[in-house]
Amino acid sequence: QVQLVESGGGLVETGGSLRLSCAASGRTVRTYPMGWFRQAPGKERAFVAAISRTGGSTYYTEAVKGRFTISRDNAKSTVYLQMNSLKPEDTAVYYCGADSSLSFSVPRNLRDYDYWGQGTQVTVSS
């Protein structure tokens, strides 16, 4: 069984930065593609960023390109999301997901992910 635990959320002013972490249990998680999604009040969960098994490939939704960076440390079974130049529209609960298919791709669809964390709140004040 895989467990994902997010941390690092909080309240920040516009233009500020946060780094989210997703700690995963289970050594096999190191072989899973991982991703970050977010869900704003009244909206569906939406893709933010994803990273391949080795970390060699990444993909971002257009709204965060150039501001967010996803990375992973497989030795620590942890995935990070560095968020810079934050905007009020980035306010949401951020979720970490794991794709257990052992794919070499960078999954971007909600249905590709099998495991989810509990989420961490990010609030950007204007």
Protein Blocks (a to p, Z undefined) as FASTA:
>chain_A
ZZdddehiacddehiacddddddehjklmmpccddddddehiacddfbdcdfkopaccdd
fklgokaccdddfklopacdddehiafklgccddddddfklpabdcfbfklpmbdcebja
ddddZZ
